[in-house]
Structure formats: C-alpha cells, structure tokens
Amino acid sequence: MNKEAEKVKVLIVGSGPAGYTAAIYASRAGLSPILYTGGQPGGQLTITNDVENYPGYPDGVMGPQMMEDFRKQAERFGTDVRYGMVTSVDFSQRPHKVIVDDKDEIIADTVIISTGASAKWLGLESETRLNGKGVSACAVCDGFFFRKQTVAIVGAGDTACEEASYLANICDKVYMLIRKDEMRASQIMQKRVTSNPKIEILWNTETEEILGEEEVTGVRIKNNKSGEVRDLDVNGFFVAIGHQPNTQIFQDFIDMNEAGYIITQPGSTKTNIEGVFACGDAQDHVYRQAVTAAGTGCMSALDAERFLAEQELS
Ligand SMILES: Cc1cc2nc3c(=O)[nH]c(=O)nc-3n(C[C@H](O)[C@H](O)[C@H](O)COP(=O)(O)OP(=O)(O)OC[C@H]3O[C@@H](n4cnc5c(N)ncnc54)[C@H](O)[C@@H]3O)c2cc1C
C-alpha cells in the first residue's frame, strides 16, 4: 500500500441517486462522508436524456444535469466526492477495510453500498449509437415518450412481459421479439402478453440492426428458422434481457440472491454484515427507479447514523 490507511465514519460506494442521497443525509448529520464515484460518475441517468418522472422537476430535466445537481447538493454539505473505484473489500472484522483503485486503503466504521446495476444489451453498434435516441432499457422510464406510437421490445422473461404490457397501455402497437419458440416467463405473465391485442409476438426472431440515423425509425429482424429478413417500422426499441447488479466485489462477504442482488433486512438497508448497508438498484430488482434509489439512499444514511450512535462512534 502506498499511503497510510485513512479513517472515515461513512464510506459511500457509488454516485447514482442512491449514493448521492445517502451523502446528502450523512453529511447534513455531520458524519463527513467520503463518496467514491466509480467508473460512471452520476450513475445510469448520465446515459439518458429527459427524466420526466423525478419529483421536483415540473418541466423534466436532462439525466446528466440532474446528477450534477445531486452532486452539488451533496458537496454543499461537505461530502468528499472522489473519483475512484472500490476494487476490493474486507468485511471480516470491524472497522471495515476498503481498497480503492487497488492501492488506497480506507478504514470505515460504516459502508454504504450504492453501486447500482447495469442493463444487459444486445451488443449491436446501432443499439449503442441510438441509445437515448429511441433505444432504452427501461419501459417505465421511457415508454411515455412513445405514446400512441409503435415500439419493439426484446426479451422473453417476466420483466420483458411486464414491460411489454406496460408499453401496450401507452403505445398503439408493441412487437415482442423472442429468439426462441418459447418464453422463459411464468405462465401467468405469458398469458398477459399473448392475450393483449396490442402486443404481437414474433417467435424465433433475432434483431439484426436498429435502423435510423438521429433517432430510431425501425428495426431489421431475422427469422432464425426460415432465414427471412424484414424491417419493422418502430419509433422505440426496448431491451429487456436483464440487469447485472454491480456487486461482484462484495460477494465473499455480503448475502446476495442468485442474480447478485444484495439481500437487505426487510424494512431497512441492513445487510448481513453489521455496519454495511445497501441501497438503490444494487439491492432492488423490482422497482429500479431514481426516486426509489434515492429513497433507499436516505434510509441507508439514517441506518448508518443510528448504527454509529448505538456503537458510540458518531
Ligand atoms: C437509459 C436509462 C434511462 C433511465 N431513465 C430513468 C428515468 O427516466 N426515471 C427513473 O426514475 N429512472 C430511470 N432509469 C433508472 C435509474 O437510472 C436507476 O434506477 C438509478 O440510476 C439507480 O440508482 P443507483 O444509485 O442505485 O445506481 P446507479 O445510477 O446505477 O449508480 C451506480 C453508481 O455506482 C458506481 N459504482 C459501481 N461500482 C463501483 C465500484 N466498485 N466502486 C465505486 N463506485 C462504483 C457507478 O460508477 C455509479 O456511479 C433509467 C435507467 C437507464 C439505464
């Protein structure tokens, strides 16, 4: 190690809505938190354009601007925001040991994990190019932009079915593109989409390319049985093939479900390790919204503050 270990009461890992909200509460409580931003300062919202469903912005706000506002608010109360990646942790004893960028050691009385989750993508060049310009991984977030229009959604699990049904309430038509001739989704969810007249399911269908220069104008699909290639006119393209929580570095210590989402005690953000709390998408595979991430970020700061008071460390 290059430097002597630094000591902190509250260490926040991640700079999305959950991490910054935890930082606002912890710094206003006089706990002088350090927050590490990770590789995506501001989190997932920095790759989207308009956010219209976060309370307090009546005219909507651009995702990057909103996260800039979060950062400024956290810094205003004294949060030490640092660019760096937590690369390993040792939660085997208290206080907890956290290594940043493989070199700097931090000794933390409490750790708040707010490392979020990353959407899985198909991996097409056109998908990356048109991300935020008609391509989205979140129907609840972006479906409204395509009201009364035609969209396509890729995925065959419960979430894909739920998102397709959500889109069908807003859009005129929803194509559901499914690679195989069956779905992974539960029977009840399958029934919900197959019985919806606005949803057309295209089986054995692969996405070849998303079409459009400045915005999505269509999608080129291929039937992997017949080889037939054709273009569908769509304005929006949704990817619902799953999310990967960014929790791998904690897996030796923290209880997680089989998908890697951190398990928290009901009604709190406590993990199985005393003094380690988790908030936001890293522990939430159900809601995955900025406002719910912020809500649990607030909870984790309050949980950390109470823990420190109980331990007489604050
Ligand atoms: C394209 C898109 C559009 C969306 N639109 C909306 C919308 O309109 N409204 C809405 O409510 N929600 C929207 N969402 C969902 C919303 O972005 C997430 O629910 C929210 O960002 C989750 O917040 P979070 O703080 O838990 O995690 P994230 O925003 O995912 O942030 C995670 C943070 O952790 C950091 N990190 C990860 N690993 C490490 C590490 N090892 N060390 C340090 N830091 C680390 C990352 O750098 C990042 O800063 C959208 C999502 C996407 C992808």
The ligand as an SDF file (V2000), in Angstrom:
LIG
                    3D

 53 58  0  0  0  0  0  0  0  0999 V2000
  -31.2540    4.6030  -20.1210 C   0  0  0  0  0  0  0  0  0  0  0  0
  -31.8820    4.7000  -18.7530 C   0  0  0  0  0  0  0  0  0  0  0  0
  -32.8830    5.6130  -18.5300 C   0  0  0  0  0  0  0  0  0  0  0  0
  -33.4620    5.7050  -17.2770 C   0  0  0  0  0  0  0  0  0  0  0  0
  -34.4400    6.6360  -17.0940 N   0  0  0  0  0  0  0  0  0  0  0  0
  -34.9900    6.7740  -15.8660 C   0  0  0  0  0  0  0  0  0  0  0  0
  -35.9950    7.7540  -15.6300 C   0  0  0  0  0  0  0  0  0  0  0  0
  -36.4000    8.4970  -16.5380 O   0  0  0  0  0  0  0  0  0  0  0  0
  -36.5010    7.8220  -14.3850 N   0  0  0  0  0  0  0  0  0  0  0  0
  -36.0980    6.9990  -13.3610 C   0  0  0  0  0  0  0  0  0  0  0  0
  -36.5780    7.1340  -12.2350 O   0  0  0  0  0  0  0  0  0  0  0  0
  -35.1610    6.0610  -13.5690 N   0  0  0  0  0  0  0  0  0  0  0  0
  -34.5990    5.9180  -14.7850 C   0  0  0  0  0  0  0  0  0  0  0  0
  -33.6680    4.9550  -15.0010 N   0  0  0  0  0  0  0  0  0  0  0  0
  -33.3110    4.0650  -13.8810 C   0  0  0  0  0  0  0  0  0  0  0  0
  -32.3590    4.7990  -12.9460 C   0  0  0  0  0  0  0  0  0  0  0  0
  -31.2860    5.3100  -13.6900 O   0  0  0  0  0  0  0  0  0  0  0  0
  -31.8440    3.8540  -11.8630 C   0  0  0  0  0  0  0  0  0  0  0  0
  -32.9250    3.2620  -11.1780 O   0  0  0  0  0  0  0  0  0  0  0  0
  -30.9950    4.6240  -10.8600 C   0  0  0  0  0  0  0  0  0  0  0  0
  -29.9450    5.3000  -11.5150 O   0  0  0  0  0  0  0  0  0  0  0  0
  -30.3940    3.6800   -9.8050 C   0  0  0  0  0  0  0  0  0  0  0  0
  -29.6210    4.4520   -8.9640 O   0  0  0  0  0  0  0  0  0  0  0  0
  -28.4310    3.8330   -8.1080 P   0  0  0  0  0  0  0  0  0  0  0  0
  -27.8790    4.9740   -7.3460 O   0  0  0  0  0  0  0  0  0  0  0  0
  -28.8910    2.6480   -7.3710 O   0  0  0  0  0  0  0  0  0  0  0  0
  -27.3760    3.2720   -9.1410 O   0  0  0  0  0  0  0  0  0  0  0  0
  -26.7030    3.7980  -10.4870 P   0  0  0  0  0  0  0  0  0  0  0  0
  -27.3690    5.0020  -11.0410 O   0  0  0  0  0  0  0  0  0  0  0  0
  -26.5860    2.5890  -11.3230 O   0  0  0  0  0  0  0  0  0  0  0  0
  -25.2510    4.2420   -9.9920 O   0  0  0  0  0  0  0  0  0  0  0  0
  -24.3240    3.3040   -9.5610 C   0  0  0  0  0  0  0  0  0  0  0  0
  -23.0530    4.0220   -9.2140 C   0  0  0  0  0  0  0  0  0  0  0  0
  -22.1390    3.1020   -8.6060 O   0  0  0  0  0  0  0  0  0  0  0  0
  -20.8580    3.3270   -9.1350 C   0  0  0  0  0  0  0  0  0  0  0  0
  -20.0720    2.1100   -8.9340 N   0  0  0  0  0  0  0  0  0  0  0  0
  -20.2830    0.8600   -9.4040 C   0  0  0  0  0  0  0  0  0  0  0  0
  -19.3250    0.0190   -8.9970 N   0  0  0  0  0  0  0  0  0  0  0  0
  -18.4750    0.7590   -8.2210 C   0  0  0  0  0  0  0  0  0  0  0  0
  -17.2870    0.4860   -7.5010 C   0  0  0  0  0  0  0  0  0  0  0  0
  -16.7490   -0.7300   -7.4870 N   0  0  0  0  0  0  0  0  0  0  0  0
  -16.6610    1.4920   -6.8340 N   0  0  0  0  0  0  0  0  0  0  0  0
  -17.2090    2.7440   -6.8160 C   0  0  0  0  0  0  0  0  0  0  0  0
  -18.3600    3.0490   -7.4660 N   0  0  0  0  0  0  0  0  0  0  0  0
  -18.9610    2.0800   -8.1660 C   0  0  0  0  0  0  0  0  0  0  0  0
  -21.0910    3.7220  -10.5870 C   0  0  0  0  0  0  0  0  0  0  0  0
  -19.9530    4.4040  -11.1020 O   0  0  0  0  0  0  0  0  0  0  0  0
  -22.3130    4.6180  -10.4110 C   0  0  0  0  0  0  0  0  0  0  0  0
  -21.8960    5.9240  -10.0760 O   0  0  0  0  0  0  0  0  0  0  0  0
  -33.0560    4.8480  -16.2350 C   0  0  0  0  0  0  0  0  0  0  0  0
  -32.0420    3.9070  -16.4630 C   0  0  0  0  0  0  0  0  0  0  0  0
  -31.4450    3.8400  -17.7010 C   0  0  0  0  0  0  0  0  0  0  0  0
  -30.3320    2.8470  -17.9380 C   0  0  0  0  0  0  0  0  0  0  0  0
  1  2  1  0
  2  3  1  0
  2 52  2  0
  3  4  2  0
  4  5  1  0
  4 50  1  0
  5  6  2  0
  6  7  1  0
  6 13  1  0
  7  8  2  0
  7  9  1  0
  9 10  1  0
 10 11  2  0
 10 12  1  0
 12 13  2  0
 13 14  1  0
 14 15  1  0
 14 50  1  0
 15 16  1  0
 16 17  1  0
 16 18  1  0
 18 19  1  0
 18 20  1  0
 20 21  1  0
 20 22  1  0
 22 23  1  0
 23 24  1  0
 24 25  2  0
 24 26  1  0
 24 27  1  0
 27 28  1  0
 28 29  2  0
 28 30  1  0
 28 31  1  0
 31 32  1  0
 32 33  1  0
 33 34  1  0
 33 48  1  0
 34 35  1  0
 35 36  1  0
 35 46  1  0
 36 37  1  0
 36 45  1  0
 37 38  2  0
 38 39  1  0
 39 40  1  0
 39 45  2  0
 40 41  1  0
 40 42  2  0
 42 43  1  0
 43 44  2  0
 44 45  1  0
 46 47  1  0
 46 48  1  0
 48 49  1  0
 50 51  2  0
 51 52  1  0
 52 53  1  0
M  END
$$$$
